[in-house]
Amino acid sequence: MALAIFDLDNTLIAGDSDHSWGVFLVEKQLVDADAYRIANDRFYADYKNGTLDICAYLQFSLAPLTRHTQEELQALHAEFMATHIEPLMLAKAEALLRKHREQGDHLLIITATNGFVTRPIAKRLGVDDILATDPEVIDGRHTGNFVGTPCFQAGKITYLHEWLKSNRHSLDGAYFYSDSINDLPLLEQVDNPVAVDPDERLNAIARERNWPILSLRD
């Protein structure tokens, strides 16, 4: 058994769930549409450029959660899954997950997108575990803060090693699939790095280092 680790956004799904959640909030008129759209797009551009201030982005993206009860958020997320996430599902990604599952590998998603958005997506994909930055919840309400270190760039390595301490897995023979230059630190940690529909900079590095390059898009 090996660890098969996956980024989520633009790797296992054909889009960015964090940005899509912001689009959903705008469509539902749950935020100031113009201001939120502009900020959401700006943060997404920063992410793709590798310049994202993750703490500022988390402060922005978690703030709307504070305005709703858990029951309201669950209902909103169910609608979001149906309208915005299901259309992003990739048959080839699900086939790749199935291949690793049949090999007896342990499937792990590690994502910078917060756990409120991503844990239901991980459940839909049938992975064994997910590591994500979790929003802080006190007395059943979101505070707008997050718990611990953001699971982003080198922070993903921190999350992974903390997780390995309390699990029976190791990085021996591990795979990591990602599309993003932001994940280069973790790609360099595993025996089997795979660039999936990579951005321009990751594509160049993968070619230089002879890493496999895979497309999961139809």
C-alpha positions in Angstrom: 0.0 0.0 0.0 1.2 3.5 -0.9 -0.1 6.9 -0.3 -1.8 8.4 -3.4 -2.0 12.1 -2.6 -4.1 14.5 -4.7 -4.5 18.2 -5.0 -8.2 19.0 -5.6 -8.8 22.2 -7.5 -8.0 22.0 -11.2 -6.6 18.5 -10.6 -9.4 16.1 -9.6 -12.0 18.6 -10.7 -12.1 20.9 -13.7 -12.1 24.1 -11.9 -11.4 25.8 -8.5 -14.0 25.0 -5.8 -12.9 28.0 -3.7 -13.5 30.5 -6.5 -16.7 28.7 -7.5 -18.0 29.0 -4.0 -17.5 32.8 -4.3 -19.3 32.8 -7.6 -22.2 30.9 -6.0 -22.4 33.4 -3.1 -22.6 36.2 -5.6 -25.3 34.4 -7.6 -27.4 33.8 -4.5 -27.0 37.5 -3.5 -25.5 36.5 -0.2 -22.6 39.0 -0.5 -22.1 42.5 -2.0 -22.0 41.2 -5.6 -19.7 43.7 -7.3 -17.2 44.1 -4.5 -17.1 40.3 -3.7 -16.7 39.3 -7.4 -13.8 41.7 -7.9 -12.0 40.6 -4.8 -12.7 36.9 -5.5 -11.3 37.2 -9.0 -8.2 39.1 -7.8 -7.4 36.5 -5.2 -7.8 33.7 -7.7 -5.4 35.5 -10.1 -2.9 35.9 -7.3 -3.2 32.1 -6.6 -2.6 31.2 -10.2 0.4 33.6 -10.2 1.9 32.0 -7.1 1.6 35.3 -5.1 -1.5 34.7 -3.0 -1.6 36.1 0.6 -3.3 33.0 2.0 -4.1 34.6 5.4 -5.8 37.6 3.7 -7.7 35.3 1.4 -8.9 33.1 4.2 -10.1 36.1 6.1 -12.1 37.2 3.0 -13.4 33.7 2.1 -14.5 32.6 5.6 -16.3 35.9 6.5 -19.6 34.9 4.8 -19.8 31.7 6.8 -20.3 33.8 10.0 -23.7 35.0 8.8 -25.4 31.7 8.7 -26.3 28.8 10.9 -24.9 25.4 10.4 -28.2 24.2 9.0 -28.3 27.0 6.5 -24.7 26.4 5.5 -25.4 22.7 4.9 -28.4 23.5 2.7 -26.3 26.1 0.8 -23.5 23.7 0.3 -25.8 20.9 -1.0 -27.1 23.3 -3.6 -23.5 24.4 -4.4 -22.5 20.8 -4.9 -25.4 20.2 -7.3 -25.1 23.3 -9.4 -21.3 24.2 -9.4 -19.3 21.1 -8.4 -21.0 18.2 -10.2 -20.4 19.9 -13.6 -16.7 20.0 -12.7 -16.4 16.3 -12.1 -14.0 14.4 -14.4 -14.5 10.8 -15.5 -10.7 10.4 -15.9 -10.1 11.7 -12.4 -12.6 9.2 -11.0 -10.9 6.4 -13.0 -7.5 7.4 -11.6 -8.9 7.3 -8.0 -10.4 3.9 -8.8 -7.1 2.6 -10.1 -5.3 3.6 -6.9 -8.1 2.2 -4.8 -8.0 -1.1 -6.6 -4.2 -1.2 -6.0 -4.9 -0.9 -2.3 -3.4 2.6 -2.1 -4.6 5.1 0.5 -6.3 8.1 -1.1 -5.6 11.5 0.4 -6.6 14.9 -0.8 -4.5 17.8 0.4 -5.9 21.2 -0.5 -5.5 24.9 0.2 -9.3 25.3 0.0 -11.0 25.4 3.3 -12.5 22.3 4.7 -16.1 23.6 4.7 -16.0 23.8 0.9 -13.9 20.7 0.3 -14.8 18.0 2.7 -18.2 17.2 1.0 -16.3 17.1 -2.3 -13.8 14.6 -0.9 -16.7 12.5 0.3 -18.3 12.6 -3.1 -15.0 11.4 -4.7 -14.7 8.6 -2.2 -11.2 9.4 -0.9 -10.1 8.0 2.4 -8.9 11.3 4.0 -8.6 15.0 3.3 -6.2 17.6 4.8 -7.5 21.2 4.5 -7.4 24.4 6.4 -10.4 24.2 8.7 -12.6 27.2 9.6 -12.9 27.9 13.4 -16.3 27.1 14.8 -17.2 28.1 18.4 -20.6 27.3 19.9 -21.9 26.1 16.6 -21.0 29.3 14.7 -18.2 30.1 12.3 -16.0 32.9 13.7 -14.4 33.9 10.4 -11.0 32.6 11.7 -9.2 29.4 10.7 -7.5 26.8 12.8 -3.7 26.3 12.7 -1.4 26.9 9.8 -2.9 27.4 6.3 -2.7 24.2 4.3 -1.0 26.0 1.4 2.4 25.7 -0.4 4.9 24.5 2.2 2.1 24.4 4.8 0.8 21.3 2.9 4.0 19.6 4.0 3.4 20.6 7.6 -0.1 19.2 7.5 1.1 16.0 5.8 3.8 15.3 8.3 1.5 16.0 11.3 -1.0 13.6 9.8 1.7 10.9 9.2 2.7 11.1 12.9 -0.8 9.8 13.9 -1.3 7.3 11.0 0.4 4.1 9.9 1.4 5.5 6.5 4.7 6.7 5.2 5.9 8.6 2.1 7.7 5.6 0.8 6.5 5.1 -2.8 4.0 8.0 -2.4 2.4 9.7 -5.3 1.3 13.3 -5.5 -0.8 14.7 -8.3 -1.1 18.5 -8.8 -1.7 21.1 -11.4 -0.2 24.1 -9.6 3.2 25.7 -9.1 2.0 26.4 -5.6 2.4 22.6 -4.9 6.1 22.4 -6.0 7.3 22.0 -2.3 5.2 18.9 -1.8 5.8 17.5 -5.3 9.5 17.6 -4.4 8.8 15.5 -1.2 7.4 12.4 -2.9 8.9 9.5 -4.9 6.3 9.8 -7.6 5.4 13.5 -8.5 2.9 13.8 -11.3 1.9 17.1 -13.0 -1.8 17.0 -13.9 -2.9 19.5 -16.6 -0.2 21.7 -15.1 0.1 25.5 -15.2 2.9 27.0 -17.4 5.6 27.1 -14.7 4.9 23.6 -13.3 4.8 22.2 -16.8 8.2 23.6 -17.5 9.6 22.2 -14.3 8.0 18.8 -14.9 9.6 18.6 -18.3 13.0 19.6 -17.0 12.9 17.0 -14.3 11.2 14.3 -16.4 8.2 14.0 -14.2 5.1 12.4 -15.7 2.6 14.9 -17.1 -1.0 13.7 -17.2 -4.3 15.2 -18.4 -7.6 14.3 -16.8 -9.7 16.6 -19.0 -12.0 15.1 -21.5 
